[in-house]
Amino acid sequence: MRSLFFVLTAMAVMGLAFWAYRENYRTQGELAEVRELRGEIAQLRESLGMLNAEWAYLNRPDRLRELADMNFERLGLLPLQPTQFGGVAQIDYPALVLAPITDPVDTVATEVPAQ
């Protein structure tokens, strides 16, 4: 009986050692994948910063003004004036359309409560 217990204990220890070995390598693989993803994120952030800088460079007001002047005949773009903006009160909202009442419910009390 004692030898059976020792054999089962040894098998359990070997099984747990095998499981720990596999988990260790799986964890190492996941950590390597995380490192790759962090590197990719850093690269994408760098390219995003460069794209934002290019966008700011291309949207300079003086450059846009020159482009509008060069293409005035074709586009007819003029500078915005304060009179071109309206107030909130000038917005024409659609009228509120209510559905017809088909089954009315009387909510008025028909009996006088006893006092």
C-alpha positions in Angstrom: 0.0 0.0 0.0 2.8 2.3 0.9 4.6 1.7 -2.4 1.4 2.5 -4.3 1.2 5.8 -2.5 4.8 6.6 -3.4 4.2 5.7 -7.0 1.0 7.9 -7.2 2.8 10.8 -5.4 5.7 10.5 -7.9 3.3 10.5 -10.8 1.5 13.5 -9.4 4.8 15.4 -9.0 5.9 14.5 -12.6 2.5 15.6 -13.9 2.7 18.9 -12.0 6.3 19.4 -13.2 5.2 18.8 -16.8 2.2 21.2 -16.4 4.5 23.9 -14.9 7.0 23.4 -17.8 4.3 23.9 -20.4 2.9 26.9 -18.6 6.3 28.5 -18.3 6.9 28.3 -22.1 3.4 29.4 -22.9 3.9 32.4 -20.6 7.2 33.2 -22.3 5.4 33.1 -25.7 2.7 35.4 -24.5 5.2 37.9 -23.0 7.1 37.9 -26.4 3.8 38.6 -28.1 3.1 41.5 -25.7 6.6 42.9 -26.4 5.9 42.8 -30.2 2.5 44.5 -29.7 4.0 47.2 -27.6 6.7 47.8 -30.2 4.0 48.0 -32.9 1.9 50.4 -30.8 5.0 52.7 -30.3 5.6 52.6 -34.1 2.0 53.5 -34.8 2.0 56.3 -32.3 5.2 57.7 -33.9 3.6 57.6 -37.4 0.4 59.1 -36.0 2.5 62.0 -34.6 4.1 62.5 -37.9 0.8 62.4 -39.7 -0.6 65.0 -37.3 2.4 67.2 -38.0 1.9 66.9 -41.7 -1.8 67.6 -41.3 -1.0 70.8 -39.3 1.6 71.8 -42.0 -0.9 71.3 -44.8 -3.7 73.2 -43.0 -1.7 76.4 -42.4 -4.1 79.3 -42.9 -1.6 81.1 -45.2 -1.3 78.0 -47.4 -5.0 77.5 -47.6 -5.5 81.2 -48.4 -3.0 80.9 -51.3 -4.8 77.8 -52.6 -8.2 79.5 -52.4 -6.8 82.5 -54.3 -5.1 80.3 -57.0 -8.4 78.4 -57.5 -10.8 81.3 -57.1 -12.2 81.1 -60.7 -13.0 77.4 -60.4 -14.2 77.3 -56.7 -15.4 80.8 -55.9 -14.3 80.6 -52.3 -14.6 83.7 -50.2 -13.5 84.4 -46.6 -16.2 83.8 -44.0 -18.0 86.8 -42.6 -19.7 87.1 -39.2 -23.0 87.8 -41.0 -23.0 84.4 -42.6 -23.6 82.7 -39.2 -27.1 82.5 -37.7 -28.5 82.2 -34.2 -30.1 79.2 -32.7 -33.5 80.9 -32.8 -33.3 80.9 -36.6 -33.2 77.1 -36.9 -36.4 75.7 -38.4 -37.1 72.5 -36.5 -39.6 70.1 -37.9 -43.1 70.3 -36.4 -44.0 67.8 -33.7 -46.6 65.4 -35.1 -48.7 63.6 -32.5 -50.4 60.3 -33.3 -54.2 60.4 -33.0 -55.8 59.1 -29.9 -57.6 55.9 -30.7 -58.6 54.4 -27.3 -59.1 57.2 -24.9 -59.1 56.4 -21.1 -61.3 58.5 -18.8 -59.2 59.6 -15.8 -61.8 61.7 -14.1 -63.4 60.2 -11.0 -67.1 59.5 -11.5 -67.8 58.8 -7.8 -67.4 61.2 -5.0 -65.4 59.7 -2.2 -67.2 59.2 1.2 -66.3 61.5 4.0 
